[in-house]
Amino acid sequence: MIVAGLVLAGVAAALHVYIFWLESLAWTTPRARATFGTTEQEAAATRELAFNQGFYNLFLAVMTAVGIVLVAVGATGAGGALVLAGTASMLAAALVLFLSSPDKRGAALKQGGLPLLAVVALVAGLVL
């Protein structure tokens, strides 16, 4: 179960790197605007906020990736803690989005599904 959890965590981290790219680097592009449902004016007005938020996603991905590497080299305790902290934070952020923005519940489920599965698999693998 641990390997499955690490793979799911890795995919979740990759998704959060993509979200970082959309929010921090591509926010005002047609693709990002279509993804987030913003107009040119809204994207321009919220560019700084999105830039900052994108880095939160990147940092969660980096924390998770470092944890995966640590587990792979045998530092299971520290690595597992980092992977769980990263994926649980991703899951918590998705839950906040789900509860606070009913029109974005689909995005919240996409953002939180992989971290949820990773947390469940990792906890099951560590406990069993």
Residue pairs with C-beta under 8 A, 6 or more apart in sequence:
1 121
1 122
1 124
1 125
1 128
2 71
2 121
2 122
2 125
2 126
3 125
4 121
4 125
5 83
5 117
5 118
5 119
5 120
5 121
5 122
5 123
5 124
5 125
6 68
6 71
6 72
6 83
6 118
6 122
8 114
8 115
8 117
8 118
8 121
9 64
9 67
9 68
9 83
9 86
9 87
9 114
9 115
9 118
9 122
10 64
10 65
10 68
11 114
12 61
12 64
12 87
12 90
12 114
12 115
12 118
13 60
13 61
13 62
13 64
13 65
13 68
13 86
14 61
15 111
15 114
16 57
16 58
16 60
16 61
16 64
16 90
17 57
17 58
17 61
19 54
19 57
19 111
20 54
20 55
20 57
20 58
20 61
21 54
22 31
22 32
22 35
22 36
22 54
23 32
23 50
23 51
23 53
23 54
23 57
24 50
24 51
24 53
24 54
24 55
24 58
25 54
26 32
27 43
27 46
27 47
27 50
27 51
27 54
28 40
28 43
28 44
28 47
32 38
32 43
33 39
33 40
33 42
33 43
36 43
38 46
43 50
56 93
60 86
60 89
60 90
60 93
61 86
63 82
63 85
63 86
63 89
64 82
64 83
64 86
64 87
64 90
66 79
66 82
67 78
67 79
67 80
67 81
67 82
67 83
67 84
67 85
67 86
68 79
68 83
69 79
70 76
70 78
70 79
70 82
71 79
71 80
71 83
72 79
73 79
80 122
80 126
83 118
83 122
84 119
84 122
84 123
87 115
87 118
87 119
87 122
88 115
88 119
90 111
90 112
90 114
90 115
91 112
91 115
91 116
91 119
93 111
93 112
94 108
94 109
94 111
94 112
94 115
95 108
95 112
97 104
97 105
97 107
97 108
97 111
97 112
98 104
98 105
98 108
98 109
98 112
101 108
